Amino acid sequence: MRVGIIGHEGLSDLTEMLVRGELWQLVTAHEAYDLVGVGRLRPGPDSWFAQSVLDHGGRIEVVLSAAEAGAGAFTGGGCRETRRQLLNAASAVHRLASAETGGPGEDTGPVLVGMVDELIAVWDGRPGSEPARIVGAARAAGLEVRVVWPAGCESPGGR
């Protein structure tokens, strides 16, 4: 089973705790030998999910935007060392071509949706965000979407 992840970044510590618990439950519902987690390893839900998949004994694959791939991936930002360790643990890394060369460039969403059987969305349900856009694309593609937003979570910027 190939399971993708998308989610809000910049979540509070309380929200992280709540979301990590629910992600672990979703991950461990799958047999480890059959589980491939696919994500972008961005700080927050992407990285939490990837670590949960590895801890459960599954495999991870990473989708890198053209900028991330061209910069050698994760040259800045928070959680750099954790993200690099996860990248090194990946069984496959999919580096996207730039839009100038006919590739998808920075829009990793459609690529992610096209690679998975199911999508987990750590999303507050509000329209207009990147998770909302990717959830819409996944639903339009007929994928099962599991929204993770436990009671008590705080929306980004709404703390």
N, C-alpha and C positions, 0 to 999 in steps of 0.2 A: 504494500500500500504506500503510495507516494502522497505525503501530506505536506501542504504548503503553509506558510505563516505570513501574516501581514499584521501590522499593529501600530498603534500610536507610539510615538517616542516621547521622552521627557515626562514619564509618569512618576507619581509620588512613591515614596517608600511603602506606604500602606497599600497602594494599588499594586505595586510589584509583588508584595507578599501574597495578596489575594489571587493575582493572575498566575503566579508561579505554581501555586497549589492546584489550580484548575488545569493548567497546562500539563502538569505531571499526571493527573487523572486521565486526560485525553491520550497522552502518549502511552501510558501503561495499559490502556485498553487494547492496544495492538500487540501482536506477537513481535518480539524484537527482531527475529530473523527476517521478517517481511517488511519492516518499517524503514522508510527513507524519508527523512525530513528535508524539505527544500525551502530555502529562505535566502535572505540577502545579508544576514548577519549584522544588521544595523543595531545600534544600542537599544536595549529594552527587549520587547517580546521576541524579536527575531533571535537574539542571542540566548535568551532564557530557554526558548523552545529547542534550539540546537543542542544546548547542553543537556536538556532533559532527554532528548532522543539518544544522545551518546551514553548518558548514564544508564539508560534502559537497555542498551546493547544494540540499538539501531544504527543506521548510517545517516550521514548528512551530505547534502549537495548544496553548493552555494551559487547564487546568481549575482554576478558583479556588473554594475552599469559600466558604460564605456569609460567614464571618468575614473571610477574606482579601479578598473582593470588597467587603464593607462598610467595611473599613478602608483602602481604596485600594490594597490588595495590597502586601505586603512592607514594612510600616512598621517592622519590627524584625528582629532575628536576624542571623546571619552571612551573608556573601556578598550583602548587600542590593543593592549596585550591579550586580553581575553578573546577579542575578535580574531587576533592573529593565531592564537592557539586553536580556535575553532576552525579557522580556515585551513590550518595545517592538518587537522583531523578529518577534513572532508574527503569523501571518496571521489568526488568530482567537483570541479570548479568551472562554471559556465561564464566565460567573459564575453560580454556583448560588444558588438562593433558599434562605432560611432554613427550618428545619423548621417554625417557627411559621406560615409562610405556605404550607405544603404542599410545600415543596421538600426536597431531600435534606440541606440544611444543611451539616454538616461531613463527611459521608460521601461523599467523592469517588470511592471505589473502584468502586461499581457504575456510576457515570456513565462513568468512564474505560473500564471493561470494555465498556460498550455502544457506545463510539465507535471501537473499534479492530478490526483484523483479526488482530492478533498482539500478544502481550505479552512484553516483556523484563522479567525479574525479577532484580534484583541482591539475592540472597537466600541465606542460609546453609543453607536447608532446614529450619530448626527451626520447629516448630509454635508457634502462639500470637502471632505477630507480625503487624503490619499487612500486610507483604508476603505472609505465609502465607495470610491471609484473602482477599486480592485474587487470589492465584494460584488458590486454590480456586474462587473465583467465575468466574474466566476459564476454568478447565478445565471447570467445570460448564456454561458457555455454549458449549463446543466450540471455544474459541480455542486456537491453538498458543501454548504458553508456552515461552520460551527462558530457562532459568535460567543466570545469569552468576554464577559463584563460582569463579574460577580457584584452582588450588592455591597455597597461601601466604596466602590472604586471612584476615583476622582478624575474627571476629564482633564486632558492636558490644558494648561493655561487657566483652569477653573478652580485651582486649589485655593 
